[in-house]
C-alpha cells in the first residue's frame, strides 16, 4: 500500500522505481541475523529489524555496506549517536523516551520488566532495561514468563520479592489484540492481590503503534470480568490517533480498492500503520537527499530526515531540526468496569511534557503508587539512601 501510494505521490521524487522485499525474520535472534545478511546486495535500505536483539549488529553492517536502516523497534540507546552510527534513523520516537517522560511526570522511578519467553521479547526487555538504566533509573528485575499457571505465579513472586517497584513493564503482545500470555499474567496478578494499585502495569507493544481507542470497544473484556478488573491497574500508552483511527484509515483504503485482501480492519494489527509510515519516511528521506543534490547513500538518507512533515497512515508525521520524531502519545485508562479505554493525558514529546486531558486516572486503590524521590530524574544529582 505504501509503495503504491508513494509511486503516485507527485510531491515525492525518488529518481528510481521503488520496490520492496519482505525479509521473513526467524524467531531466534542469531537466525534472524543470518536472514538479514542474505539481503546485503539486494536492498538499498532496510526498514526494521523487528528484533532489538540484533539492532546494533545490523547497524554496524549497514554502516559497512553504506545502507540506511530505518527502525521503529530499536531501543538500543547507543544508536542515537549520529557521529557513531551515521546510517541509522528512527521512524518513531524511542519508546524509552516516551516511558521516561511518563515516569518522570508521575515520579515513578523503580521499574520491573516482564517479557514473554520468545527471543524477540526477551531481547526487547533486556535492551529496554539497559536504556532505562542509562537514563539513571533503577531497574530492579528483568524476568521472563515461565510456562503454565505455576510458572506465571513464580514470575509474580519474583517481582513481589523486589522492594520498591512502582512500574511493571510488560514486553509481550497486548491482551487487547489477542495476546493471551499478557491476559493470563494480568488475571494471575489479580488473583494474587497484586492488581490492587501497588503497581502500575504498562504494556510495551502499544508504544509501537496507534491503538484504536476512539469510539472503540474491546471485545476481550466482554466475557472476562477478571481481565476487566485486572486491567484497572494498567495504563496503556500509545500513539495519539489523528482525526481517523487506524481502523477508519484501513476501512477507507479497503473501500477505495487499494487493499484487496479479504480482511476486516479488526483482524489487522495496528503495527501495519507503523510499517506503512516507516516506508513513507524512507521515501521522504530519498526525496530530501535528491532535492539537496546528495547521493542516495546510507549516511545521506539517514542524515536527511530533518524537518519532515507528511501524512502518515492515520496521523501526521513530523520530525524536528535534528531528525527526532515529534509524534504525540496518549495515556489510556479504563474504569475497571466497561470495555473502553479513555485518554487521560497527552504526552507531548516536542516539550518532553505530560498534560492532563481533564479525565482523572482510575487507580484500583483510589490513589497512584507513592512517588519516588525526584533525584532519580535529575541527571546532576546522585540518589542515595533510596
C-alpha positions as CSV (number, residue, x, y, z in Angstrom):
1,X,0.0,0.0,0.0
2,X,2.8,2.4,1.0
3,X,4.8,1.7,-2.2
4,X,1.8,2.1,-4.4
5,X,0.9,5.5,-2.8
6,X,4.5,6.8,-2.9
7,X,4.7,5.9,-6.7
8,X,1.6,8.1,-7.3
9,X,2.6,10.9,-5.0
10,X,3.6,13.9,-7.2
11,X,5.4,15.6,-4.3
12,X,7.9,12.7,-3.8
13,X,10.7,12.4,-6.4
14,X,12.8,9.3,-5.9
15,X,14.5,9.2,-9.2
16,X,14.1,5.4,-9.2
17,X,11.3,2.9,-9.1
18,X,10.6,1.9,-5.5
19,X,10.1,-1.8,-4.8
20,X,10.3,-4.0,-1.7
21,X,11.1,-7.5,-0.5
22,X,9.7,-8.8,2.8
23,X,12.5,-10.3,4.8
24,X,11.0,-13.0,6.9
25,X,12.9,-12.8,10.2
26,X,13.4,-16.0,12.1
27,X,12.2,-16.1,15.7
28,X,15.6,-16.9,17.1
29,X,17.9,-13.9,17.1
30,X,21.0,-15.5,15.6
31,X,19.0,-17.0,12.7
32,X,17.2,-13.7,12.2
33,X,20.6,-12.0,11.7
34,X,21.6,-14.6,9.1
35,X,18.5,-13.8,7.0
36,X,19.4,-10.1,7.2
37,X,22.9,-10.9,5.9
38,X,21.3,-12.5,2.8
39,X,20.0,-9.2,1.7
40,X,23.3,-7.2,1.6
41,X,23.3,-6.9,-2.2
42,X,19.5,-7.0,-2.8
43,X,18.4,-3.9,-0.9
44,X,19.3,-0.2,-1.0
45,X,17.9,0.4,2.5
46,X,16.3,-1.6,5.3
47,X,13.0,-1.0,7.3
48,X,13.4,-2.8,10.6
49,X,14.6,-5.0,12.2
50,X,11.7,-6.3,14.3
51,X,14.1,-7.7,17.0
52,X,16.1,-5.2,19.1
53,X,18.5,-8.1,19.8
54,X,20.4,-7.6,16.6
55,X,19.9,-3.9,16.0
56,X,23.4,-2.9,16.9
57,X,25.0,-5.7,14.7
58,X,22.6,-4.8,11.8
59,X,23.5,-1.1,12.2
60,X,27.3,-1.9,12.1
61,X,26.7,-4.0,9.0
62,X,24.6,-1.2,7.4
63,X,27.4,1.2,8.0
64,X,29.9,-1.2,6.4
65,X,27.6,-1.6,3.4
66,X,26.6,2.1,3.4
67,X,22.9,1.1,3.6
68,X,20.5,3.1,5.8
69,X,18.4,1.3,8.5
70,X,15.1,2.9,9.3
71,X,13.7,1.5,12.6
72,X,10.8,1.9,15.0
73,X,11.7,-1.1,17.2
74,X,15.4,-0.5,18.0
75,X,15.7,0.9,21.5
76,X,19.5,0.4,21.9
77,X,20.4,3.8,23.3
78,X,23.9,3.8,21.7
79,X,22.3,4.0,18.3
80,X,21.2,7.6,19.0
81,X,24.7,8.9,18.4
82,X,24.7,10.1,14.8
83,X,28.5,10.5,15.0
84,X,29.0,6.8,15.8
85,X,26.0,5.5,13.7
86,X,25.5,7.8,10.7
87,X,23.3,5.3,8.7
88,X,20.7,4.7,11.5
89,X,17.4,6.6,11.7
90,X,14.4,6.3,13.9
91,X,10.9,6.4,12.2
92,X,9.3,6.7,15.6
93,X,10.5,8.4,18.9
94,X,12.3,5.9,21.0
95,X,9.8,4.1,23.3
96,X,12.3,4.6,26.1
97,X,12.0,8.4,25.8
98,X,8.2,8.1,26.0
99,X,8.3,5.8,29.0
100,X,10.9,8.0,30.8
101,X,8.7,11.1,30.2
102,X,5.7,9.5,31.7
103,X,7.6,8.0,34.6
104,X,9.2,11.4,35.3
105,X,5.8,13.1,35.4
106,X,4.4,10.7,38.0
107,X,7.8,10.3,39.8
108,X,7.8,6.5,39.4
109,X,11.5,5.5,39.1
110,X,11.7,1.9,40.3
111,X,10.9,-0.5,37.4
112,X,10.4,-4.2,36.9
113,X,10.2,-5.7,33.4
114,X,8.4,-9.0,32.4
115,X,9.0,-10.5,29.0
116,X,7.3,-13.2,27.0
117,X,9.6,-16.2,26.6
118,X,10.1,-15.6,22.9
119,X,13.6,-14.3,21.8
120,X,12.2,-11.0,20.3
121,X,10.5,-10.1,23.7
122,X,13.4,-11.3,25.9
123,X,15.8,-9.2,23.8
124,X,13.4,-6.2,23.9
125,X,13.2,-6.5,27.8
126,X,17.0,-6.6,28.2
127,X,17.6,-3.7,25.8
128,X,14.8,-1.7,27.5
129,X,16.4,-2.3,30.9
130,X,19.8,-1.2,29.6
131,X,18.3,2.0,28.1
132,X,16.3,2.9,31.2
133,X,19.4,2.3,33.4
134,X,21.3,4.6,31.0
135,X,18.7,7.3,32.0
136,X,19.7,6.7,35.6
137,X,16.5,4.7,36.6
138,X,16.8,1.7,38.9
139,X,15.5,-1.4,37.0
140,X,15.1,-3.9,39.9
141,X,14.4,-7.0,37.9
142,X,14.1,-8.3,34.3
143,X,12.2,-11.6,34.1
144,X,10.5,-13.8,31.5
145,X,7.2,-15.7,32.0
146,X,7.6,-19.4,32.8
147,X,5.3,-21.9,31.2
148,X,2.0,-23.0,32.9
149,X,0.0,-21.4,35.7
150,X,2.6,-22.2,38.2
151,X,5.2,-20.5,36.0
152,X,3.1,-17.3,35.9
153,X,2.8,-17.4,39.6
154,X,6.5,-17.8,40.1
155,X,7.1,-14.8,37.8
156,X,4.9,-12.6,40.0
157,X,6.6,-13.9,43.2
158,X,9.9,-12.8,41.7
159,X,8.5,-9.3,41.1
160,X,7.0,-9.2,44.6
161,X,10.3,-10.1,46.2
162,X,12.0,-6.9,44.8
163,X,11.3,-3.9,47.1
164,X,10.2,-0.5,45.9
165,X,8.9,-1.4,42.4
166,X,6.2,1.0,41.2
167,X,6.0,0.2,37.4
168,X,6.0,-3.2,35.8
169,X,6.5,-3.0,32.0
170,X,5.0,-6.0,30.1
171,X,7.1,-6.9,27.0
172,X,4.7,-9.1,25.0
173,X,1.7,-8.9,22.7
174,X,-1.1,-6.8,24.1
175,X,-4.1,-8.5,25.7
176,X,-6.3,-6.1,23.8
177,X,-5.2,-7.5,20.5
178,X,-5.3,-11.2,21.3
179,X,-2.2,-11.5,23.5
180,X,-3.3,-14.4,25.7
181,X,0.0,-14.5,27.6
182,X,-0.5,-10.9,28.9
183,X,-4.1,-11.7,29.7
184,X,-3.1,-14.7,31.7
185,X,-0.4,-12.7,33.5
186,X,-2.9,-9.9,34.5
187,X,-5.5,-12.4,35.7
188,X,-2.9,-14.1,37.9
189,X,-1.8,-10.7,39.3
190,X,-5.5,-10.1,40.2
191,X,-5.8,-13.5,41.8
192,X,-2.6,-12.9,43.9
193,X,-3.7,-9.5,45.0
194,X,-1.1,-7.6,43.0
195,X,-3.5,-5.6,40.9
196,X,-4.6,-3.7,44.0
197,X,-2.8,-0.4,42.9
198,X,0.6,-1.0,44.4
199,X,1.9,-1.4,40.9
200,X,1.1,0.3,37.6
201,X,1.3,-2.2,34.7
202,X,2.4,-0.7,31.4
203,X,2.2,-2.8,28.1
204,X,5.2,-2.2,26.0
205,X,4.0,-3.1,22.5
206,X,1.3,-0.4,22.3
207,X,4.1,2.2,22.3
208,X,4.9,1.0,18.8
209,X,1.6,1.8,17.1
210,X,-1.6,3.7,17.3
211,X,-4.1,1.6,19.2
212,X,-7.6,2.5,18.0
213,X,-9.2,3.9,21.2
214,X,-11.7,6.5,19.9
215,X,-15.3,5.1,19.9
216,X,-13.9,1.6,20.0
217,X,-14.8,-1.1,22.5
218,X,-12.5,-4.1,23.2
219,X,-14.4,-7.4,22.9
220,X,-11.7,-9.2,25.0
221,X,-13.3,-7.7,28.1
222,X,-16.9,-8.8,27.3
223,X,-16.9,-12.2,28.8
224,X,-13.9,-11.8,31.1
225,X,-14.6,-9.9,34.3
226,X,-11.3,-10.9,35.8
227,X,-9.3,-9.4,33.0
228,X,-11.6,-6.3,33.1
229,X,-10.9,-5.9,36.8
230,X,-7.1,-6.5,36.4
231,X,-6.9,-4.0,33.6
232,X,-7.8,-1.3,36.0
233,X,-4.2,-1.4,37.2
234,X,-2.9,-1.0,33.6
235,X,-2.0,2.3,32.0
236,X,-1.8,2.0,28.2
237,X,0.5,4.4,26.4
238,X,0.0,4.6,22.6
239,X,0.4,6.9,19.6
240,X,-2.3,9.6,19.5
241,X,-4.8,9.0,16.8
242,X,-5.3,11.7,14.2
243,X,-8.8,12.6,13.0
244,X,-9.1,9.0,12.0
245,X,-8.3,5.9,13.9
246,X,-6.2,3.1,12.4
247,X,-9.4,1.1,11.8
248,X,-11.0,4.1,10.0
249,X,-7.9,4.5,7.7
250,X,-7.8,0.8,7.0
251,X,-11.5,0.7,6.0
252,X,-11.1,3.7,3.7
253,X,-8.2,2.0,1.9
254,X,-10.3,-1.1,1.5
255,X,-13.3,0.8,0.2
256,X,-11.1,2.6,-2.3
257,X,-9.9,-0.8,-3.6
258,X,-6.3,-0.1,-2.6
259,X,-6.4,-3.1,-0.2
260,X,-7.8,-6.1,-1.9
261,X,-7.3,-8.7,0.8
262,X,-10.5,-10.0,2.4
263,X,-9.7,-8.8,5.9
264,X,-11.7,-6.8,8.3
265,X,-9.8,-3.8,10.0
266,X,-10.1,-5.5,13.4
267,X,-8.2,-8.6,12.1
268,X,-5.1,-6.5,11.3
269,X,-2.5,-5.3,13.8
270,X,-2.2,-1.5,14.0
271,X,1.6,-2.2,13.6
272,X,0.6,-2.2,9.9
273,X,0.3,1.6,10.1
274,X,3.7,1.9,11.8
275,X,5.4,-0.1,9.0
276,X,3.5,2.0,6.3
277,X,4.7,5.2,7.9
278,X,8.3,3.8,8.1
279,X,8.3,3.1,4.3
280,X,6.9,6.6,3.6
281,X,9.5,8.1,6.0
282,X,12.3,6.4,4.0
283,X,10.8,7.7,0.7
284,X,10.8,11.3,2.1
285,X,14.5,10.9,3.1
286,X,15.3,9.8,-0.5
287,X,13.3,12.8,-1.8
288,X,15.0,15.2,0.6
289,X,18.5,13.9,-0.3
290,X,17.9,14.3,-4.0
291,X,16.5,17.8,-3.7
292,X,19.7,18.8,-2.0
293,X,21.8,17.2,-4.7
294,X,23.2,14.5,-2.3
295,X,24.0,11.0,-3.5
296,X,21.4,8.4,-2.2
297,X,23.8,6.6,0.2
298,X,23.1,5.2,3.6
299,X,24.6,8.1,5.6
300,X,22.9,10.7,3.3
301,X,19.5,9.0,3.7
302,X,19.8,8.8,7.5
303,X,21.0,12.4,7.6
304,X,18.1,13.8,5.5
305,X,15.3,13.0,8.0
306,X,15.1,16.6,9.5
307,X,12.1,18.9,9.4
308,X,9.8,16.3,7.8
309,X,6.0,16.8,7.7
310,X,3.9,14.3,5.8
311,X,0.6,12.4,6.2
312,X,1.1,9.0,7.7
313,X,-1.4,6.2,7.6
314,X,-3.8,7.7,10.1
315,X,-2.0,10.7,11.5
316,X,0.5,13.4,10.6
317,X,4.3,12.5,10.9
318,X,6.8,15.3,11.8
319,X,10.4,15.5,12.8
320,X,12.4,18.4,14.3
321,X,15.6,20.1,13.1
322,X,17.7,17.2,14.4
323,X,15.5,14.4,12.9
324,X,13.8,13.4,16.1
325,X,10.1,12.4,15.8
326,X,7.5,14.8,17.2
327,X,4.6,12.4,17.5
328,X,2.3,12.8,20.4
329,X,1.2,9.9,22.6
330,X,-1.7,9.5,24.9
331,X,-2.2,7.6,28.2
332,X,-5.3,5.5,28.2
333,X,-7.2,4.2,31.2
334,X,-10.2,2.0,31.9
335,X,-12.6,2.4,34.8
336,X,-12.4,-1.3,35.8
337,X,-15.9,-2.0,34.5
338,X,-16.5,-1.1,30.9
339,X,-14.8,-2.3,27.7
340,X,-13.5,1.0,26.5
341,X,-10.2,2.9,27.1
342,X,-10.3,6.7,27.6
343,X,-7.4,9.2,27.1
344,X,-6.4,10.9,30.4
345,X,-3.1,12.6,29.5
346,X,-1.2,13.8,26.4
347,X,2.5,13.0,26.2
348,X,4.0,15.9,24.1
349,X,7.5,15.0,23.0
350,X,8.2,18.4,21.5
351,X,8.5,19.7,25.0
352,X,9.0,16.3,26.8
353,X,6.0,17.0,28.9
354,X,2.7,15.3,30.1
355,X,-0.5,17.3,30.1
356,X,-3.8,16.3,31.7
357,X,-6.8,16.0,29.3
358,X,-9.2,16.6,32.1
359,X,-10.1,13.0,33.0
360,X,-8.7,11.6,36.2
361,X,-6.9,8.2,36.1
362,X,-8.9,5.5,37.9
363,X,-6.5,3.7,40.2
364,X,-7.7,0.4,41.8
365,X,-6.9,1.7,45.3
366,X,-8.1,5.2,44.6
367,X,-4.6,6.6,44.6
368,X,-1.5,6.2,42.4
369,X,1.6,4.4,43.8
370,X,3.6,6.6,46.1
371,X,6.1,8.8,44.2
372,X,9.9,8.1,44.3
373,X,12.4,10.8,45.0
374,X,12.7,13.4,42.2
375,X,16.5,12.9,42.4
376,X,16.1,9.9,40.1
377,X,15.1,12.2,37.3
378,X,17.8,14.8,37.8
379,X,20.9,14.0,35.8
380,X,23.1,16.2,38.1
381,X,22.1,14.6,41.4
382,X,23.2,11.3,42.8
383,X,20.4,9.4,44.7
384,X,21.5,7.9,48.0
385,X,19.6,6.0,50.7
386,X,16.6,5.3,48.4
